[in-house]
Amino acid sequence: MGEKSLDWTSVQEYLAIDEASSNRNEYDNGVVVAMTGGTLNHGIIGSNINTAIHNSLSGRQMDCTAINGDVRIFIEQANSFVYPDGMVVCGTIETFESDPHSVVNPLLVVEVLSKSTESYDRGDKFHKYCSLASFQEYVLISQYKPIVDTLYRSEKGVWQMITTIGLEKSIYLNTIGAFIKMEDIYHKTIGLTSPTFRLDS
């Protein structure tokens, strides 16, 4: 996740720290976590997926907004502020009552996985997102191999996951009804390795 400050910090203190900082900081129920810098591929993939989602929404009759990784999400039940790598909000963008810059109703969330954050993104961070009533879809993107896991919450509340492998494939985002090419997600990345396994189409 990053480097934790062990001193207990209030929400208002955290917001002041984060606003004054040149780096992003997350907040975990009283603990401020300074986020470490990302790799080149992390930045490229984050930009690519947000651009692709924005382009998919453009010109359509959907009242949805793509937001990049510079905006934090407040998760009330976990008393946490987190920074995703991207998100989509449909309808009115709702924010935390004490901070107009913290979104509380993401429909879709994107995370680009790092070796240091993958277990957190797949575990505790995902569970935090699940406490949000608006949250319906989670996109986890490997920055080392062309592999994307897309998790979608069905109408019955059951999470289903589809794993897409290979640059020749596309992922499907259920919440916005859009296909996005894997080659667009990984465009101009460096040192990408091919998976040593395949899944049937």
TORBAGU-657119 format. One record per residue (C-alpha): residue number from 1; x, y, z. Coordinates in steps of 0.001 Angstrom, whole numbers. Example, Ala and Ser with C-alpha at 12.3 -4.5 7.8 and 13.67 -1.06 7.14 Angstrom:
% TORBAGU-657119
+-----+---------+---------+---------+
|  nr |      xx |      yy |      zz |
+-----+---------+---------+---------+
|   1 |   12300 |   -4500 |    7800 |
|   2 |   13670 |   -1060 |    7140 |
+-----+---------+---------+---------+
This chain:
% TORBAGU-657119
+-----+---------+---------+---------+
|  nr |      xx |      yy |      zz |
+-----+---------+---------+---------+
|   1 |       0 |       0 |       0 |
|   2 |    2702 |    2440 |    1008 |
|   3 |    4338 |    3743 |    4173 |
|   4 |    2048 |    3992 |    7217 |
|   5 |    2136 |    6703 |    9840 |
|   6 |    1344 |    4962 |   13137 |
|   7 |      20 |    8079 |   14901 |
|   8 |   -3791 |    8269 |   15081 |
|   9 |   -5098 |   10982 |   12764 |
|  10 |   -8590 |   12439 |   12521 |
|  11 |  -10431 |   12682 |    9222 |
|  12 |  -10072 |   16461 |    9138 |
|  13 |   -6343 |   16213 |    9889 |
|  14 |   -5952 |   13662 |    7103 |
|  15 |   -7771 |   15860 |    4603 |
|  16 |   -5504 |   18778 |    5457 |
|  17 |   -2415 |   16558 |    5131 |
|  18 |   -3510 |   15165 |    1781 |
|  19 |   -4427 |   18552 |     337 |
|  20 |   -1047 |   19998 |    1335 |
|  21 |     970 |   17001 |     132 |
|  22 |    2556 |   16682 |   -3293 |
|  23 |    1934 |   12921 |   -3058 |
|  24 |   -1264 |   10958 |   -2598 |
|  25 |   -2148 |    9652 |     858 |
|  26 |   -4812 |    7157 |    1805 |
|  27 |   -6571 |    6934 |    5168 |
|  28 |   -7347 |    3707 |    6997 |
|  29 |   -9491 |    4378 |   10091 |
|  30 |   -7091 |    6803 |   11746 |
|  31 |   -3903 |    5765 |    9983 |
|  32 |   -2448 |    7818 |    7129 |
|  33 |    -776 |    5778 |    4404 |
|  34 |    1627 |    7619 |    2090 |
|  35 |    1319 |    6103 |   -1382 |
|  36 |    4537 |    5164 |   -3118 |
|  37 |    5287 |    6241 |   -6682 |
|  38 |    4155 |    3995 |   -9505 |
|  39 |    6114 |    2393 |  -12334 |
|  40 |    6098 |    3668 |  -15905 |
|  41 |    3796 |     843 |  -17003 |
|  42 |    1446 |    1600 |  -14110 |
|  43 |    1110 |    5184 |  -15293 |
|  44 |     708 |    4239 |  -18958 |
|  45 |   -1933 |    1590 |  -18266 |
|  46 |   -3834 |    3886 |  -15905 |
|  47 |   -3927 |    6593 |  -18561 |
|  48 |   -4882 |    4103 |  -21297 |
|  49 |   -7808 |    2529 |  -19441 |
|  50 |   -9226 |    5862 |  -18315 |
|  51 |   -8991 |    7225 |  -21869 |
|  52 |  -10652 |    4085 |  -23248 |
|  53 |  -13498 |    4297 |  -20738 |
|  54 |  -13976 |    8015 |  -21410 |
|  55 |  -14063 |    7373 |  -25168 |
|  56 |  -16579 |    4553 |  -24672 |
|  57 |  -18900 |    6929 |  -22819 |
|  58 |  -18550 |    9819 |  -25262 |
|  59 |  -21491 |   10392 |  -27556 |
|  60 |  -23720 |    7892 |  -25754 |
|  61 |  -26983 |    8543 |  -23967 |
|  62 |  -25518 |    7564 |  -20601 |
|  63 |  -25234 |   10037 |  -17748 |
|  64 |  -21885 |    8616 |  -16642 |
|  65 |  -18551 |   10261 |  -15873 |
|  66 |  -15092 |    8698 |  -16084 |
|  67 |  -12740 |    9978 |  -13362 |
|  68 |   -8992 |    9355 |  -13256 |
|  69 |   -6790 |    8295 |  -10354 |
|  70 |   -6331 |   11799 |   -8952 |
|  71 |   -9647 |   11664 |   -7082 |
|  72 |  -10177 |    9808 |   -3817 |
|  73 |  -13160 |    7772 |   -2636 |
|  74 |  -14568 |    7985 |     890 |
|  75 |  -15847 |    4674 |    2272 |
|  76 |  -17964 |    5435 |    5342 |
|  77 |  -18342 |    1921 |    6721 |
|  78 |  -14559 |    1434 |    6725 |
|  79 |  -13802 |    5036 |    7746 |
|  80 |  -11343 |    5104 |    4866 |
|  81 |  -10255 |    7297 |    1994 |
|  82 |   -8694 |    5437 |    -940 |
|  83 |   -7332 |    6363 |   -4328 |
|  84 |   -8337 |    4027 |   -7172 |
|  85 |   -6605 |    4175 |  -10554 |
|  86 |   -9898 |    5135 |  -12152 |
|  87 |  -13643 |    5043 |  -11630 |
|  88 |  -16991 |    5683 |  -13266 |
|  89 |  -19930 |    7418 |  -11615 |
|  90 |  -23354 |    7314 |  -13257 |
|  91 |  -25921 |    9948 |  -12433 |
|  92 |  -25119 |   12681 |   -9944 |
|  93 |  -21601 |   12599 |   -8505 |
|  94 |  -22064 |   12415 |   -4740 |
|  95 |  -19322 |   13520 |   -2353 |
|  96 |  -18478 |   13219 |    1340 |
|  97 |  -20315 |   15869 |    3346 |
|  98 |  -17060 |   17123 |    4907 |
|  99 |  -15079 |   17124 |    1668 |
| 100 |  -16415 |   18024 |   -1801 |
| 101 |  -13443 |   16303 |   -3462 |
| 102 |  -14085 |   12783 |   -2112 |
| 103 |  -16529 |   10687 |   -4157 |
| 104 |  -18876 |    8285 |   -2337 |
| 105 |  -20848 |    6623 |   -5171 |
| 106 |  -18557 |    4953 |   -7742 |
| 107 |  -20263 |    2401 |   -9962 |
| 108 |  -17084 |     973 |  -11494 |
| 109 |  -13572 |    1015 |  -10017 |
| 110 |  -10262 |     306 |  -11760 |
| 111 |   -7030 |    -797 |  -10077 |
| 112 |   -3706 |   -1380 |  -11854 |
| 113 |   -1982 |   -4095 |   -9851 |
| 114 |    1511 |   -3748 |   -8414 |
| 115 |    3573 |   -6427 |   -6650 |
| 116 |    3316 |   -4440 |   -3425 |
| 117 |    -438 |   -3753 |   -3639 |
| 118 |   -2002 |   -6738 |   -5415 |
| 119 |   -3014 |   -8641 |   -2278 |
| 120 |   -4512 |   -5464 |    -787 |
| 121 |   -6364 |   -4569 |   -4017 |
| 122 |   -7803 |   -8082 |   -4278 |
| 123 |   -8550 |   -8366 |    -568 |
| 124 |   -9136 |   -5603 |    1974 |
| 125 |   -9506 |   -2789 |    -545 |
| 126 |  -12052 |   -4778 |   -2549 |
| 127 |  -13981 |   -5575 |     626 |
| 128 |  -14059 |   -1868 |    1478 |
| 129 |  -15428 |   -1044 |   -1971 |
| 130 |  -18085 |   -3757 |   -1530 |
| 131 |  -19566 |   -1809 |    1396 |
| 132 |  -20578 |     932 |   -1069 |
| 133 |  -24137 |     403 |   -2311 |
| 134 |  -23263 |    1943 |   -5690 |
| 135 |  -20278 |    -324 |   -6384 |
| 136 |  -21064 |   -2888 |   -9110 |
| 137 |  -17885 |   -3600 |  -11094 |
| 138 |  -14176 |   -3985 |  -10344 |
| 139 |  -11431 |   -4088 |  -12969 |
| 140 |   -8017 |   -5439 |  -11938 |
| 141 |   -5242 |   -4967 |  -14493 |
| 142 |   -1826 |   -6627 |  -14375 |
| 143 |     988 |   -4306 |  -15381 |
| 144 |    3383 |   -7171 |  -16114 |
| 145 |    1325 |   -9453 |  -18376 |
| 146 |   -1749 |   -8871 |  -20568 |
| 147 |   -4194 |  -10204 |  -17973 |
| 148 |   -7311 |   -8418 |  -16718 |
| 149 |   -9794 |   -9683 |  -14125 |
| 150 |  -13258 |   -8130 |  -14319 |
| 151 |  -15543 |   -8689 |  -11344 |
| 152 |  -19250 |   -7848 |  -11640 |
| 153 |  -21972 |   -7924 |   -8987 |
| 154 |  -25120 |   -9562 |  -10341 |
| 155 |  -28670 |   -8511 |   -9487 |
| 156 |  -28667 |  -11251 |   -6833 |
| 157 |  -25617 |   -9678 |   -5204 |
| 158 |  -23241 |  -12453 |   -6278 |
| 159 |  -19819 |  -11443 |   -7584 |
| 160 |  -18728 |  -13094 |  -10825 |
| 161 |  -15229 |  -12839 |  -12286 |
| 162 |  -14050 |  -13098 |  -15891 |
| 163 |  -10316 |  -13336 |  -16601 |
| 164 |   -9161 |  -12066 |  -19999 |
| 165 |   -5700 |  -13084 |  -21237 |
| 166 |   -3913 |  -11904 |  -24392 |
| 167 |   -3583 |   -8696 |  -26373 |
| 168 |   -5873 |   -9993 |  -29106 |
| 169 |   -8856 |  -10134 |  -26714 |
| 170 |  -11255 |   -7508 |  -25359 |
| 171 |  -12786 |   -7011 |  -21935 |
| 172 |  -16464 |   -6252 |  -21467 |
| 173 |  -17615 |   -3700 |  -18883 |
| 174 |  -21128 |   -4682 |  -17851 |
| 175 |  -21990 |   -1447 |  -16054 |
| 176 |  -21460 |     750 |  -19101 |
| 177 |  -22079 |   -1865 |  -21804 |
| 178 |  -18707 |   -1371 |  -23490 |
| 179 |  -15998 |   -3543 |  -24970 |
| 180 |  -12401 |   -2343 |  -24531 |
| 181 |   -9546 |   -3894 |  -26459 |
| 182 |   -6683 |   -5329 |  -24462 |
| 183 |   -4263 |   -3839 |  -26971 |
| 184 |   -5654 |    -398 |  -26122 |
| 185 |   -5152 |   -1008 |  -22394 |
| 186 |   -1523 |   -2076 |  -22900 |
| 187 |    -648 |     350 |  -25711 |
| 188 |    2981 |    1575 |  -25462 |
| 189 |    3788 |    -370 |  -22302 |
| 190 |    7357 |   -1640 |  -21986 |
| 191 |    8755 |   -5044 |  -21071 |
| 192 |    5364 |   -6747 |  -21117 |
| 193 |    5748 |  -10524 |  -20843 |
| 194 |    3510 |  -13120 |  -22464 |
| 195 |    1533 |  -15421 |  -20159 |
| 196 |    2926 |  -18958 |  -19913 |
| 197 |    -608 |  -20348 |  -19943 |
| 198 |   -3798 |  -19873 |  -21912 |
| 199 |   -7466 |  -19995 |  -21106 |
| 200 |   -9967 |  -21301 |  -23612 |
| 201 |  -11863 |  -18550 |  -25446 |
+-----+---------+---------+---------+
